[in-house]
Amino acid sequence: MRRARPLLESLVAVGIGLIAGGALMLPFRYHPLKAYQALFQGAFGTPHDVMETLAFATPLMLTAVTFAVGVRAGLFNIGAEGQMYIGAIGAVFAASLLPLPPGLHILVATLVAMICGALWSLVPALLKIWRGVHEVISTIMFNWIAFHLATYLAIYYLAEPGRAERTRPALPTARYPILAEGSTLTAVIFVAILFCLAVYFLLWGTRMGYEMRLVGENPEAARYAGVQIGQALLWSFLIGGMAAGLAGASQIIGRPPAWSLYATLGNVATLGFDGIGVALVGRNHPLGGILAAILFGALQHGGRFMEYHAGVVSELVRAVNGLIVITLAIPELWTLVRRRLTL
Amino acid sequence: MARGCRLLTALALLGWLLGACAPAAPTPTPVAPTPAPKPVKIAIVSDIGGRGDLSFNDMAFKGGDDAKRDFGVEVVEVISKVEADYVPNLTTAARDPDVQLIVGVGFLLSDALAEVARKFPDKNFVGIDTYAQSIVQQKYPNEYPLPNLMDVVYEEHKGSALVGALATFLAAEYKKPHIGGVFGIEIPVLWKFEIGYKWGARWATEWLAKNKPDKAFPYTKDFVLWTYTGTFSDITKGYEAAKAMYARDAVAVYNIAGPLGLGINQAVEEIARAQGLKSGPPFWIGVDANQDWINPGFIIASMMKRVDKGVYYTTKLVLDGKFRDLVKRNKGVLVLGIGTKVDGELMEGISVSTLADLDEFIKMGETAEKLTGKKVLPAPPDEIRRRVKAMRDAQPAWIWEAVAELERMIRNGEVQVPMVTTEEEIKKWREELG
C-alpha cells in the first residue's frame, strides 16, 4: 500500500492535469474530448506511434535520472542540459571520426559520451565539495559554457563539409540499429532503460546508494554515521553526468534521420531541462522516471495529432501540455518543499 | 483512516475521469452516406522557425493561402517545434488519406523528406530550398530519383546579379568607392550569391562606361567589400561586419545571412541617427523575403526568393497531373528563377522587390503581429508605404531602368550569370572579380 501511494497520487495528478488542460481549451472553442482522443490515439494508436512516443521518451528518462539522483543525495543538480551537450559532442567525435569495427564502435561512442558528460559534472561537483559553491549556480553557468563550447566545436571542427547546419554524421558502424523500418526508435532505448535500472539497484541495493540517500535525507546523521559526504556527493554528480552524456549520445547515434548534431544544438536543446520535469513527475525515482518519460513522449508525439486532427493551434497544444506537466509535478514539488520546511 | 479516505476520493476521481473519457475514445468518425468529392488537401510542414518568422515559413503559408484561393484546395499547417519533429510531422501528414501533397519548408528538412518520401510512394512531396534528391542519390542510389519527391530551388545568382548592379549604380550616383556584402557561414550555396553579386557589379561598371560616361568608373577587385561572418544567428557579427564596410564609405551592403540583416540595420541606424538622416545612403539590401519595410528609407530593395510561388506552382503541378512526369524529366529538381518556364508556362521565383510587393509583406507583418502578439512593423502601414516610395522616387530613374535592362537581358539569355557551386569555380571567379 505504501509503495503504491506515490503511483496513485501521480495518477490522480494526471487526471487533474487533463481536466485543467481541457478547461484551458474550452474558452478557445476547442472540443477537449476530441482533442484528447487525437492525443491518445496519436501517441499510442498504432505500433508505429508507440515507437515514436518511446523515441521521444528515451533521452528524457536519462536526463530525469540526472536530476533524481541529485535530489536523492540532497542536491539540486540542474546541469543535465550542459552535460548532455558535451556528451553529444563526445558522441559526434567518437562516432564520426574514429574508424572502428561494428559493435565496438557503438560501445566506444556510447562510453565516450558518458565519460564526457561525467567529466563536465566534475567541476561543479568539486566546487561543491571543496568550496561549498551551490550547485544551482555552478551548473547553470556550466550549462552556458557547454552550450557555447559545443556550438563552437560543432561549427569549426566537426561540421560536415558543405553542410554547415550540422556536424558530420555518425558512421554506420556507430549507429544503434533501428527497431522497425521507418521508425525513429533505435536499440538505444534498451541501454537507457538498463541504465535507469542500474541506478535503481545502486540506490536501493548497495551500500554506496544507501549512503547517498542518507546524505540526502539527513546530512548530520550521515556525518555521525561516518559516511564520507564528499564521496557520496561526487558519485551523485558523476552518475548524473553519465546519464546526461548518454542522453546526448542517444540523439546522435540513436536517432535517425540526421545521425548528427545540428549546429544550433536544436536536436538536443532543452532535453536536459525537460528532464527536471520528468524527474518531478516520476517522483525522483529512476523507474518512475521511465514512466514519466513515456508520458512526456506521448504528449510530445501525440500533441501533433491534437494539432492536425482536432485543429488545436500548436501554441495551445504546448500550453495544455505544460499545464498537465505542472499539475503532475505538484505532488513531488510539495514533498520537496515540505522537507525543506520541516528540516 | 484518513489515508483510506483520500485513496477512495482519488479512485472516485479517476473513475469519473475514465468514465468521462471512455465513450469518446472508440467512436469512429461517421462515414458520410453520400461521399461528396472532397477537396484536395495539401499539408505544409514548417521548420523550427514556425509561423511569424516573416520569411520562409510565413511565405510558404502565404503560398498555401494563394493556392486555396485560386484552386480551392484545403491547406493544413503543421508546425515543427524541434528538429526531431520533422520526420513525425511529415509522416502524420502523409498518413492522412486526403492529403496529396506534403511540402517541407527549408533545407533543414532535406533528410527527413528523403526518408518519409521513400515510405509513402503514393504521396507527393516537395521540399523548398532542399536537396533531398541528392541525399537519396547518396544513400539509396538504386532508387534515385524518387518519383514522388521534388526539390524546389532558386536561381539566387541571377537575383544577386541584379542587386549587385543596383548597388553599383547607387555608388556611381552618390560617388561612393565601395559596395558591400555580409555573408553567413561559407557553404557552397552562398557562393552563388557572392559571385552573382560581384558579377552584377562588374556588369554595371561596363554599362556605365557605355551609357553614362560621366558617372563611369572602372571595376577593381576591391570595389566589392565582402565578409563571411561564420554565423547565421549572431546578429552582433552582422553589425560589426557592416559597420566596417560603412566606415569605408560603402553605399549599400547586401545581407546574405538571414537574421544578420538586423545587425546591418543597426549599423545603418547608428549612422542615420548621428547624421540625422531620414533616408539613405547608406542603404542595405534585403534577402529571401521583401525586407524593405524593416527600416523604410534605408533598404533600397530586396533579392526575393519567392517561397510562396514554390508552394503555389507545385500545388498546380499536382492538380494538373504533371507533377510526377516533371520529377522524372528534371530528376526531381524544379528551378524557379528569372524567366524559368515549365512546359511553356512561366514559373518564376526570383525577383528584386518592387513597391507593389510591399503590400503583401506588410500584410504578412500584420498577421505576424496578431500571431505573436509582438510589435513587428516599425510604423503604420501607410507610413511605411509612403517612406519606401519616397526613397525609391528619390533615386534617378535611369538606375531603375538600367536594372530592368539587366533583368531583361538575363531573361532573354543575352547574358549568362555564372552559377558557382564548386571550389575550383569559386577560386577562378575570385581571381577575376576579387
Chai-1 contact restraints between the chains, C-beta under 6 A:
chainA,res_idxA,chainB,res_idxB,connection_type,confidence,min_distance_angstrom,max_distance_angstrom,comment,restraint_id
A,L8,B,A10,contact,1.0,0.0,6.0,A-B,restraint_1
A,V12,B,A10,contact,1.0,0.0,6.0,A-B,restraint_2
A,V12,B,L13,contact,1.0,0.0,6.0,A-B,restraint_3
A,G15,B,L13,contact,1.0,0.0,6.0,A-B,restraint_4
A,G15,B,L14,contact,1.0,0.0,6.0,A-B,restraint_5
A,G15,B,L17,contact,1.0,0.0,6.0,A-B,restraint_6
A,L33,B,A24,contact,1.0,0.0,6.0,A-B,restraint_7
A,Q37,B,A24,contact,1.0,0.0,6.0,A-B,restraint_8
A,Q37,B,A25,contact,1.0,0.0,6.0,A-B,restraint_9
A,E52,B,P88,contact,1.0,0.0,6.0,A-B,restraint_10
A,G162,B,P188,contact,1.0,0.0,6.0,A-B,restraint_11
A,A164,B,I185,contact,1.0,0.0,6.0,A-B,restraint_12
A,A164,B,I187,contact,1.0,0.0,6.0,A-B,restraint_13
A,G182,B,K119,contact,1.0,0.0,6.0,A-B,restraint_14
A,T184,B,V87,contact,1.0,0.0,6.0,A-B,restraint_15
A,P257,B,D111,contact,1.0,0.0,6.0,A-B,restraint_16
A,P257,B,A112,contact,1.0,0.0,6.0,A-B,restraint_17
A,P257,B,E115,contact,1.0,0.0,6.0,A-B,restraint_18
A,A258,B,D111,contact,1.0,0.0,6.0,A-B,restraint_19
A,Y262,B,E83,contact,1.0,0.0,6.0,A-B,restraint_20
A,G266,B,E83,contact,1.0,0.0,6.0,A-B,restraint_21
A,N267,B,E83,contact,1.0,0.0,6.0,A-B,restraint_22
A,N267,B,A84,contact,1.0,0.0,6.0,A-B,restraint_23
A,R304,B,N89,contact,1.0,0.0,6.0,A-B,restraint_24
A,R304,B,T92,contact,1.0,0.0,6.0,A-B,restraint_25
A,Y308,B,T92,contact,1.0,0.0,6.0,A-B,restraint_26
A,S314,B,I79,contact,1.0,0.0,6.0,A-B,restraint_27
